[in-house]
Amino acid sequence: MGGYIATFTAFLVQNLHTDPSFIAWLAPTVILTPVIIYSTNKIKKGKSKIVLK
């Protein structure tokens, strides 16, 4: 997911021209970091339910 953030950031910085330029730098991080946290927590919960006999 970090690679997606980096790629998306590079794309936005090169192609999106906003008045405050820092928006293109911060938007992918702000949008995709909660997705990373959610998916990590979901995977951890799924692994904790596995019972080995």
N, CA, C and O atoms as a Maestro MAE file, in Angstrom:
{
 s_m_m2io_version
 :::
 2.0.0
}

f_m_ct {
 s_m_title
 :::
 protein
 m_atom[212] {
  # First column is atom index #
  i_m_mmod_type
  r_m_x_coord
  r_m_y_coord
  r_m_z_coord
  i_m_residue_number
  s_m_chain_name
  s_m_pdb_residue_name
  s_m_pdb_atom_name
  i_m_atomic_number
  :::
  1 25 0.827 -1.192 0.000 1 A "MET " " N  " 7
  2 3 0.000 0.000 0.000 1 A "MET " " CA " 6
  3 2 0.868 1.252 0.000 1 A "MET " " C  " 6
  4 15 0.478 2.268 -0.574 1 A "MET " " O  " 8
  5 25 2.003 1.199 0.614 2 A "GLY " " N  " 7
  6 3 2.895 2.353 0.599 2 A "GLY " " CA " 6
  7 2 3.328 2.710 -0.814 2 A "GLY " " C  " 6
  8 15 3.492 3.884 -1.146 2 A "GLY " " O  " 8
  9 25 3.508 1.700 -1.635 3 A "GLY " " N  " 7
  10 3 3.861 1.930 -3.036 3 A "GLY " " CA " 6
  11 2 2.745 2.623 -3.795 3 A "GLY " " C  " 6
  12 15 2.996 3.477 -4.645 3 A "GLY " " O  " 8
  13 25 1.502 2.247 -3.480 4 A "TYR " " N  " 7
  14 3 0.354 2.905 -4.103 4 A "TYR " " CA " 6
  15 2 0.294 4.381 -3.695 4 A "TYR " " C  " 6
  16 15 0.005 5.248 -4.519 4 A "TYR " " O  " 8
  17 25 0.565 4.650 -2.438 5 A "ILE " " N  " 7
  18 3 0.562 6.039 -1.976 5 A "ILE " " CA " 6
  19 2 1.633 6.832 -2.715 5 A "ILE " " C  " 6
  20 15 1.380 7.952 -3.160 5 A "ILE " " O  " 8
  21 25 2.819 6.262 -2.849 6 A "ALA " " N  " 7
  22 3 3.905 6.960 -3.536 6 A "ALA " " CA " 6
  23 2 3.575 7.194 -5.011 6 A "ALA " " C  " 6
  24 15 3.827 8.277 -5.538 6 A "ALA " " O  " 8
  25 25 3.021 6.195 -5.667 7 A "THR " " N  " 7
  26 3 2.675 6.328 -7.076 7 A "THR " " CA " 6
  27 2 1.570 7.352 -7.278 7 A "THR " " C  " 6
  28 15 1.653 8.197 -8.169 7 A "THR " " O  " 8
  29 25 0.550 7.276 -6.459 8 A "PHE " " N  " 7
  30 3 -0.570 8.206 -6.559 8 A "PHE " " CA " 6
  31 2 -0.114 9.628 -6.266 8 A "PHE " " C  " 6
  32 15 -0.565 10.569 -6.920 8 A "PHE " " O  " 8
  33 25 0.769 9.796 -5.298 9 A "THR " " N  " 7
  34 3 1.309 11.116 -4.980 9 A "THR " " CA " 6
  35 2 2.093 11.673 -6.165 9 A "THR " " C  " 6
  36 15 1.917 12.836 -6.530 9 A "THR " " O  " 8
  37 25 2.946 10.865 -6.762 10 A "ALA " " N  " 7
  38 3 3.728 11.318 -7.912 10 A "ALA " " CA " 6
  39 2 2.822 11.722 -9.067 10 A "ALA " " C  " 6
  40 15 3.063 12.732 -9.730 10 A "ALA " " O  " 8
  41 25 1.785 10.935 -9.306 11 A "PHE " " N  " 7
  42 3 0.843 11.265 -10.376 11 A "PHE " " CA " 6
  43 2 0.154 12.595 -10.109 11 A "PHE " " C  " 6
  44 15 0.059 13.439 -11.000 11 A "PHE " " O  " 8
  45 25 -0.329 12.784 -8.879 12 A "LEU " " N  " 7
  46 3 -1.032 14.029 -8.565 12 A "LEU " " CA " 6
  47 2 -0.117 15.241 -8.620 12 A "LEU " " C  " 6
  48 15 -0.521 16.295 -9.111 12 A "LEU " " O  " 8
  49 25 1.102 15.112 -8.127 13 A "VAL " " N  " 7
  50 3 2.023 16.248 -8.121 13 A "VAL " " CA " 6
  51 2 2.350 16.678 -9.551 13 A "VAL " " C  " 6
  52 15 2.477 17.871 -9.828 13 A "VAL " " O  " 8
  53 25 2.487 15.716 -10.451 14 A "GLN " " N  " 7
  54 3 2.825 16.049 -11.835 14 A "GLN " " CA " 6
  55 2 1.627 16.552 -12.641 14 A "GLN " " C  " 6
  56 15 1.798 17.379 -13.536 14 A "GLN " " O  " 8
  57 25 0.431 16.072 -12.345 15 A "ASN " " N  " 7
  58 3 -0.715 16.361 -13.204 15 A "ASN " " CA " 6
  59 2 -1.763 17.288 -12.603 15 A "ASN " " C  " 6
  60 15 -2.576 17.847 -13.340 15 A "ASN " " O  " 8
  61 25 -1.766 17.464 -11.306 16 A "LEU " " N  " 7
  62 3 -2.778 18.294 -10.667 16 A "LEU " " CA " 6
  63 2 -2.141 19.606 -10.237 16 A "LEU " " C  " 6
  64 15 -1.141 19.616 -9.518 16 A "LEU " " O  " 8
  65 25 -2.712 20.686 -10.671 17 A "HIS " " N  " 7
  66 3 -2.174 21.999 -10.330 17 A "HIS " " CA " 6
  67 2 -3.179 22.704 -9.429 17 A "HIS " " C  " 6
  68 15 -4.148 23.289 -9.911 17 A "HIS " " O  " 8
  69 25 -2.947 22.649 -8.132 18 A "THR " " N  " 7
  70 3 -3.834 23.282 -7.170 18 A "THR " " CA " 6
  71 2 -3.180 24.539 -6.636 18 A "THR " " C  " 6
  72 15 -1.963 24.709 -6.715 18 A "THR " " O  " 8
  73 25 -4.010 25.422 -6.087 19 A "ASP " " N  " 7
  74 3 -3.475 26.681 -5.561 19 A "ASP " " CA " 6
  75 2 -2.534 26.426 -4.383 19 A "ASP " " C  " 6
  76 15 -1.371 26.824 -4.454 19 A "ASP " " O  " 8
  77 25 -2.986 25.779 -3.301 20 A "PRO " " N  " 7
  78 3 -1.979 25.371 -2.309 20 A "PRO " " CA " 6
  79 2 -1.387 24.023 -2.761 20 A "PRO " " C  " 6
  80 15 -2.070 22.999 -2.733 20 A "PRO " " O  " 8
  81 25 -0.143 24.034 -3.167 21 A "SER " " N  " 7
  82 3 0.458 22.846 -3.781 21 A "SER " " CA " 6
  83 2 0.623 21.672 -2.822 21 A "SER " " C  " 6
  84 15 0.776 20.534 -3.265 21 A "SER " " O  " 8
  85 25 0.594 21.930 -1.515 22 A "PHE " " N  " 7
  86 3 0.784 20.832 -0.560 22 A "PHE " " CA " 6
  87 2 -0.392 19.862 -0.547 22 A "PHE " " C  " 6
  88 15 -0.260 18.750 -0.036 22 A "PHE " " O  " 8
  89 25 -1.533 20.255 -1.094 23 A "ILE " " N  " 7
  90 3 -2.694 19.358 -1.132 23 A "ILE " " CA " 6
  91 2 -2.377 18.115 -1.961 23 A "ILE " " C  " 6
  92 15 -2.736 17.002 -1.576 23 A "ILE " " O  " 8
  93 25 -1.714 18.300 -3.085 24 A "ALA " " N  " 7
  94 3 -1.354 17.155 -3.925 24 A "ALA " " CA " 6
  95 2 -0.366 16.238 -3.218 24 A "ALA " " C  " 6
  96 15 -0.341 15.037 -3.489 24 A "ALA " " O  " 8
  97 25 0.446 16.779 -2.317 25 A "TRP " " N  " 7
  98 3 1.411 15.974 -1.586 25 A "TRP " " CA " 6
  99 2 0.774 15.216 -0.430 25 A "TRP " " C  " 6
  100 15 1.185 14.096 -0.128 25 A "TRP " " O  " 8
  101 25 -0.208 15.798 0.213 26 A "LEU " " N  " 7
  102 3 -0.774 15.191 1.420 26 A "LEU " " CA " 6
  103 2 -2.038 14.362 1.181 26 A "LEU " " C  " 6
  104 15 -2.335 13.461 1.965 26 A "LEU " " O  " 8
  105 25 -2.773 14.646 0.134 27 A "ALA " " N  " 7
  106 3 -4.061 13.980 -0.093 27 A "ALA " " CA " 6
  107 2 -3.959 12.450 -0.147 27 A "ALA " " C  " 6
  108 15 -4.744 11.780 0.523 27 A "ALA " " O  " 8
  109 25 -3.034 11.871 -0.908 28 A "PRO " " N  " 7
  110 3 -2.979 10.403 -0.943 28 A "PRO " " CA " 6
  111 2 -2.688 9.780 0.422 28 A "PRO " " C  " 6
  112 15 -3.234 8.727 0.752 28 A "PRO " " O  " 8
  113 25 -1.845 10.414 1.204 29 A "THR " " N  " 7
  114 3 -1.531 9.894 2.529 29 A "THR " " CA " 6
  115 2 -2.752 9.955 3.435 29 A "THR " " C  " 6
  116 15 -3.054 8.999 4.148 29 A "THR " " O  " 8
  117 25 -3.444 11.074 3.402 30 A "VAL " " N  " 7
  118 3 -4.621 11.252 4.248 30 A "VAL " " CA " 6
  119 2 -5.734 10.288 3.851 30 A "VAL " " C  " 6
  120 15 -6.458 9.790 4.713 30 A "VAL " " O  " 8
  121 25 -5.875 10.025 2.570 31 A "ILE " " N  " 7
  122 3 -6.956 9.157 2.093 31 A "ILE " " CA " 6
  123 2 -6.618 7.678 2.278 31 A "ILE " " C  " 6
  124 15 -7.476 6.902 2.699 31 A "ILE " " O  " 8
  125 25 -5.392 7.280 1.973 32 A "LEU " " N  " 7
  126 3 -5.057 5.849 1.946 32 A "LEU " " CA " 6
  127 2 -4.523 5.284 3.266 32 A "LEU " " C  " 6
  128 15 -4.537 4.066 3.446 32 A "LEU " " O  " 8
  129 25 -4.062 6.109 4.176 33 A "THR " " N  " 7
  130 3 -3.586 5.595 5.462 33 A "THR " " CA " 6
  131 2 -4.694 4.917 6.262 33 A "THR " " C  " 6
  132 15 -4.447 3.854 6.832 33 A "THR " " O  " 8
  133 25 -5.910 5.481 6.334 34 A "PRO " " N  " 7
  134 3 -6.977 4.741 7.025 34 A "PRO " " CA " 6
  135 2 -7.300 3.396 6.375 34 A "PRO " " C  " 6
  136 15 -7.684 2.454 7.067 34 A "PRO " " O  " 8
  137 25 -7.148 3.299 5.063 35 A "VAL " " N  " 7
  138 3 -7.366 2.021 4.377 35 A "VAL " " CA " 6
  139 2 -6.321 0.996 4.825 35 A "VAL " " C  " 6
  140 15 -6.644 -0.172 5.041 35 A "VAL " " O  " 8
  141 25 -5.082 1.432 4.960 36 A "ILE " " N  " 7
  142 3 -4.018 0.541 5.431 36 A "ILE " " CA " 6
  143 2 -4.306 0.076 6.856 36 A "ILE " " C  " 6
  144 15 -4.161 -1.107 7.163 36 A "ILE " " O  " 8
  145 25 -4.709 0.988 7.716 37 A "ILE " " N  " 7
  146 3 -5.010 0.645 9.112 37 A "ILE " " CA " 6
  147 2 -6.174 -0.334 9.181 37 A "ILE " " C  " 6
  148 15 -6.122 -1.314 9.924 37 A "ILE " " O  " 8
  149 25 -7.224 -0.073 8.408 38 A "TYR " " N  " 7
  150 3 -8.400 -0.951 8.398 38 A "TYR " " CA " 6
  151 2 -8.032 -2.356 7.924 38 A "TYR " " C  " 6
  152 15 -8.408 -3.344 8.554 38 A "TYR " " O  " 8
  153 25 -7.301 -2.444 6.820 39 A "SER " " N  " 7
  154 3 -6.966 -3.763 6.289 39 A "SER " " CA " 6
  155 2 -6.013 -4.521 7.215 39 A "SER " " C  " 6
  156 15 -6.120 -5.740 7.346 39 A "SER " " O  " 8
  157 25 -5.097 -3.820 7.848 40 A "THR " " N  " 7
  158 3 -4.191 -4.470 8.792 40 A "THR " " CA " 6
  159 2 -4.956 -5.029 9.983 40 A "THR " " C  " 6
  160 15 -4.710 -6.158 10.408 40 A "THR " " O  " 8
  161 25 -5.879 -4.248 10.519 41 A "ASN " " N  " 7
  162 3 -6.682 -4.728 11.644 41 A "ASN " " CA " 6
  163 2 -7.575 -5.896 11.248 41 A "ASN " " C  " 6
  164 15 -7.773 -6.817 12.039 41 A "ASN " " O  " 8
  165 25 -8.110 -5.869 10.045 42 A "LYS " " N  " 7
  166 3 -8.968 -6.961 9.575 42 A "LYS " " CA " 6
  167 2 -8.169 -8.249 9.426 42 A "LYS " " C  " 6
  168 15 -8.655 -9.325 9.773 42 A "LYS " " O  " 8
  169 25 -6.951 -8.146 8.912 43 A "ILE " " N  " 7
  170 3 -6.102 -9.332 8.758 43 A "ILE " " CA " 6
  171 2 -5.709 -9.883 10.124 43 A "ILE " " C  " 6
  172 15 -5.716 -11.098 10.325 43 A "ILE " " O  " 8
  173 25 -5.366 -9.004 11.064 44 A "LYS " " N  " 7
  174 3 -4.991 -9.456 12.406 44 A "LYS " " CA " 6
  175 2 -6.144 -10.167 13.099 44 A "LYS " " C  " 6
  176 15 -5.932 -11.181 13.765 44 A "LYS " " O  " 8
  177 25 -7.361 -9.651 12.953 45 A "LYS " " N  " 7
  178 3 -8.519 -10.297 13.567 45 A "LYS " " CA " 6
  179 2 -8.776 -11.659 12.948 45 A "LYS " " C  " 6
  180 15 -9.132 -12.602 13.654 45 A "LYS " " O  " 8
  181 25 -8.602 -11.773 11.648 46 A "GLY " " N  " 7
  182 3 -8.831 -13.047 10.960 46 A "GLY " " CA " 6
  183 2 -7.836 -14.101 11.393 46 A "GLY " " C  " 6
  184 15 -8.201 -15.270 11.515 46 A "GLY " " O  " 8
  185 25 -6.600 -13.727 11.629 47 A "LYS " " N  " 7
  186 3 -5.583 -14.688 12.059 47 A "LYS " " CA " 6
  187 2 -5.768 -15.114 13.504 47 A "LYS " " C  " 6
  188 15 -5.386 -16.225 13.871 47 A "LYS " " O  " 8
  189 25 -6.347 -14.253 14.333 48 A "SER " " N  " 7
  190 3 -6.509 -14.616 15.733 48 A "SER " " CA " 6
  191 2 -7.627 -15.647 15.925 48 A "SER " " C  " 6
  192 15 -7.684 -16.295 16.970 48 A "SER " " O  " 8
  193 25 -8.513 -15.811 14.943 49 A "LYS " " N  " 7
  194 3 -9.613 -16.766 15.065 49 A "LYS " " CA " 6
  195 2 -9.212 -18.170 14.641 49 A "LYS " " C  " 6
  196 15 -9.989 -19.107 14.824 49 A "LYS " " O  " 8
  197 25 -8.033 -18.340 14.085 50 A "ILE " " N  " 7
  198 3 -7.579 -19.654 13.648 50 A "ILE " " CA " 6
  199 2 -7.188 -20.488 14.870 50 A "ILE " " C  " 6
  200 15 -6.383 -20.059 15.697 50 A "ILE " " O  " 8
  201 25 -7.761 -21.665 14.966 51 A "VAL " " N  " 7
  202 3 -7.477 -22.554 16.084 51 A "VAL " " CA " 6
  203 2 -6.788 -23.802 15.523 51 A "VAL " " C  " 6
  204 15 -7.342 -24.490 14.666 51 A "VAL " " O  " 8
  205 25 -5.598 -24.083 16.004 52 A "LEU " " N  " 7
  206 3 -4.884 -25.281 15.576 52 A "LEU " " CA " 6
  207 2 -5.144 -26.404 16.544 52 A "LEU " " C  " 6
  208 15 -5.087 -26.216 17.759 52 A "LEU " " O  " 8
  209 25 -5.434 -27.586 16.003 53 A "LYS " " N  " 7
  210 3 -5.727 -28.738 16.861 53 A "LYS " " CA " 6
  211 2 -4.599 -29.724 16.803 53 A "LYS " " C  " 6
  212 15 -4.654 -30.765 17.458 53 A "LYS " " O  " 8
  :::
 }
 m_bond[211] {
  # First column is bond index #
  i_m_from
  i_m_to
  i_m_order
  :::
  1 1 2 1
  2 2 3 1
  3 3 4 2
  4 3 5 1
  5 5 6 1
  6 6 7 1
  7 7 8 2
  8 7 9 1
  9 9 10 1
  10 10 11 1
  11 11 12 2
  12 11 13 1
  13 13 14 1
  14 14 15 1
  15 15 16 2
  16 15 17 1
  17 17 18 1
  18 18 19 1
  19 19 20 2
  20 19 21 1
  21 21 22 1
  22 22 23 1
  23 23 24 2
  24 23 25 1
  25 25 26 1
  26 26 27 1
  27 27 28 2
  28 27 29 1
  29 29 30 1
  30 30 31 1
  31 31 32 2
  32 31 33 1
  33 33 34 1
  34 34 35 1
  35 35 36 2
  36 35 37 1
  37 37 38 1
  38 38 39 1
  39 39 40 2
  40 39 41 1
  41 41 42 1
  42 42 43 1
  43 43 44 2
  44 43 45 1
  45 45 46 1
  46 46 47 1
  47 47 48 2
  48 47 49 1
  49 49 50 1
  50 50 51 1
  51 51 52 2
  52 51 53 1
  53 53 54 1
  54 54 55 1
  55 55 56 2
  56 55 57 1
  57 57 58 1
  58 58 59 1
  59 59 60 2
  60 59 61 1
  61 61 62 1
  62 62 63 1
  63 63 64 2
  64 63 65 1
  65 65 66 1
  66 66 67 1
  67 67 68 2
  68 67 69 1
  69 69 70 1
  70 70 71 1
  71 71 72 2
  72 71 73 1
  73 73 74 1
  74 74 75 1
  75 75 76 2
  76 75 77 1
  77 77 78 1
  78 78 79 1
  79 79 80 2
  80 79 81 1
  81 81 82 1
  82 82 83 1
  83 83 84 2
  84 83 85 1
  85 85 86 1
  86 86 87 1
  87 87 88 2
  88 87 89 1
  89 89 90 1
  90 90 91 1
  91 91 92 2
  92 91 93 1
  93 93 94 1
  94 94 95 1
  95 95 96 2
  96 95 97 1
  97 97 98 1
  98 98 99 1
  99 99 100 2
  100 99 101 1
  101 101 102 1
  102 102 103 1
  103 103 104 2
  104 103 105 1
  105 105 106 1
  106 106 107 1
  107 107 108 2
  108 107 109 1
  109 109 110 1
  110 110 111 1
  111 111 112 2
  112 111 113 1
  113 113 114 1
  114 114 115 1
  115 115 116 2
  116 115 117 1
  117 117 118 1
  118 118 119 1
  119 119 120 2
  120 119 121 1
  121 121 122 1
  122 122 123 1
  123 123 124 2
  124 123 125 1
  125 125 126 1
  126 126 127 1
  127 127 128 2
  128 127 129 1
  129 129 130 1
  130 130 131 1
  131 131 132 2
  132 131 133 1
  133 133 134 1
  134 134 135 1
  135 135 136 2
  136 135 137 1
  137 137 138 1
  138 138 139 1
  139 139 140 2
  140 139 141 1
  141 141 142 1
  142 142 143 1
  143 143 144 2
  144 143 145 1
  145 145 146 1
  146 146 147 1
  147 147 148 2
  148 147 149 1
  149 149 150 1
  150 150 151 1
  151 151 152 2
  152 151 153 1
  153 153 154 1
  154 154 155 1
  155 155 156 2
  156 155 157 1
  157 157 158 1
  158 158 159 1
  159 159 160 2
  160 159 161 1
  161 161 162 1
  162 162 163 1
  163 163 164 2
  164 163 165 1
  165 165 166 1
  166 166 167 1
  167 167 168 2
  168 167 169 1
  169 169 170 1
  170 170 171 1
  171 171 172 2
  172 171 173 1
  173 173 174 1
  174 174 175 1
  175 175 176 2
  176 175 177 1
  177 177 178 1
  178 178 179 1
  179 179 180 2
  180 179 181 1
  181 181 182 1
  182 182 183 1
  183 183 184 2
  184 183 185 1
  185 185 186 1
  186 186 187 1
  187 187 188 2
  188 187 189 1
  189 189 190 1
  190 190 191 1
  191 191 192 2
  192 191 193 1
  193 193 194 1
  194 194 195 1
  195 195 196 2
  196 195 197 1
  197 197 198 1
  198 198 199 1
  199 199 200 2
  200 199 201 1
  201 201 202 1
  202 202 203 1
  203 203 204 2
  204 203 205 1
  205 205 206 1
  206 206 207 1
  207 207 208 2
  208 207 209 1
  209 209 210 1
  210 210 211 1
  211 211 212 2
  :::
 }
}
